């Protein structure tokens, strides 16, 4: 059975978008190697060439592409470990540091 997801072709991958998402989620393909801008450009070029715009395909692309963006954003964000308190720093010291960076 063939996938109903839009087919995309970007550097390092050629196939259905849902397969790309599956490979990324299973960590068989590093999301950092997938250029999401190229993915969007390739899909937009395909859409521009269509006589009619199938709503189901566009919505499938948006859902899958947004999931890829989320996965890439999560991979780029630093861990959310708490920063240890600096010993001896008073409330006044913190206030002065904040004022130093205020615009």
Backbone torsions as a table, in degrees:
resi	resn	phi	psi	omega
1	UNK	NA	128.8	-177.2
2	UNK	-83.6	144.8	-179.2
3	UNK	-67.0	144.3	176.8
4	UNK	-89.8	-7.2	-179.2
5	UNK	-70.6	150.4	177.7
6	UNK	-59.0	143.7	177.8
7	UNK	-89.4	135.3	-179.3
8	UNK	-129.4	154.2	177.7
9	UNK	-136.2	111.4	176.4
10	UNK	-134.7	168.7	-179.5
11	UNK	-54.9	122.5	177.3
12	UNK	91.1	-5.1	-179.9
13	UNK	-155.6	137.8	174.0
14	UNK	-143.8	112.7	-179.4
15	UNK	165.2	-169.1	-179.7
16	UNK	-66.8	143.1	-178.4
17	UNK	-61.5	-35.4	179.7
18	UNK	-66.7	-30.6	175.5
19	UNK	-68.5	-40.3	176.4
20	UNK	-58.4	-47.4	179.0
21	UNK	-61.0	-43.5	179.8
22	UNK	-61.1	-44.5	179.4
23	UNK	-63.0	-39.1	178.7
24	UNK	-67.8	-45.9	-178.8
25	UNK	-64.3	-33.1	178.4
26	UNK	-86.4	5.3	178.8
27	UNK	59.4	30.8	174.4
28	UNK	-92.0	-11.9	176.5
29	UNK	-140.2	127.9	-178.4
30	UNK	-75.3	122.3	-179.1
31	UNK	-60.6	-27.1	-179.7
32	UNK	-69.2	-17.2	178.1
33	UNK	-89.0	-8.9	-178.6
34	UNK	-94.2	118.0	179.5
35	UNK	-86.4	101.3	-174.4
36	UNK	-66.4	-28.8	175.5
37	UNK	-64.1	-41.9	177.3
38	UNK	-65.1	-37.6	178.3
39	UNK	-61.4	-47.2	179.4
40	UNK	-64.9	-42.7	178.9
41	UNK	-60.7	-43.4	-179.9
42	UNK	-63.5	-41.2	-179.7
43	UNK	-69.8	-40.8	178.9
44	UNK	-63.0	-37.3	176.8
45	UNK	-62.5	-39.6	178.3
46	UNK	-65.8	-42.8	-179.6
47	UNK	-63.5	-41.8	-179.6
48	UNK	-62.8	-27.8	-179.0
49	UNK	-82.3	-10.2	-177.8
50	UNK	-81.6	143.6	174.8
51	UNK	-74.8	-40.1	177.6
52	UNK	-123.3	150.0	-179.0
53	UNK	-104.3	104.0	-179.4
54	UNK	-71.8	116.5	-175.9
55	UNK	-60.1	-37.7	-178.8
56	UNK	-65.6	-37.5	178.9
57	UNK	-70.5	-41.7	179.6
58	UNK	-63.9	-43.0	179.9
59	UNK	-66.4	-36.1	176.8
60	UNK	-64.2	-43.1	178.4
61	UNK	-61.3	-46.9	-178.4
62	UNK	-62.0	-40.8	179.7
63	UNK	-65.4	-46.3	-178.7
64	UNK	-70.6	-41.1	180.0
65	UNK	-66.0	-38.4	179.0
66	UNK	-66.2	-34.6	176.2
67	UNK	-65.4	-40.7	177.2
68	UNK	-63.9	-40.4	177.7
69	UNK	-62.1	-43.6	178.5
70	UNK	-60.7	-46.1	179.8
71	UNK	-62.7	-39.5	179.7
72	UNK	-68.7	-41.8	178.9
73	UNK	-61.2	-43.7	178.8
74	UNK	-62.5	-35.7	-179.0
75	UNK	-73.4	-23.0	-178.9
76	UNK	-89.7	-21.6	-178.0
77	UNK	-76.1	141.5	175.9
78	UNK	-68.1	160.9	179.0
79	UNK	-63.4	154.8	-175.7
80	UNK	-98.6	39.8	177.8
81	UNK	-73.0	141.0	179.6
82	UNK	-65.5	144.2	177.7
83	UNK	-82.8	129.6	-178.9
84	UNK	-63.9	144.6	178.5
85	UNK	-66.4	140.3	174.6
86	UNK	-80.4	128.8	-177.9
87	UNK	-68.4	140.5	173.7
88	UNK	79.6	1.6	-179.3
89	UNK	-84.8	121.2	-177.1
90	UNK	-88.1	170.0	177.2
91	UNK	-60.6	-38.0	179.5
92	UNK	-65.1	-40.2	177.5
93	UNK	-60.9	-42.8	178.5
94	UNK	-63.5	-42.5	179.7
95	UNK	-61.5	-43.4	179.2
96	UNK	-64.3	-39.0	177.8
97	UNK	-64.9	-39.7	178.0
98	UNK	-64.6	-42.0	178.7
99	UNK	-64.9	-33.0	179.2
100	UNK	-61.2	-34.8	-177.9
101	UNK	-97.1	-1.8	-179.6
102	UNK	-69.6	147.1	179.8
103	UNK	-95.9	NA	NA
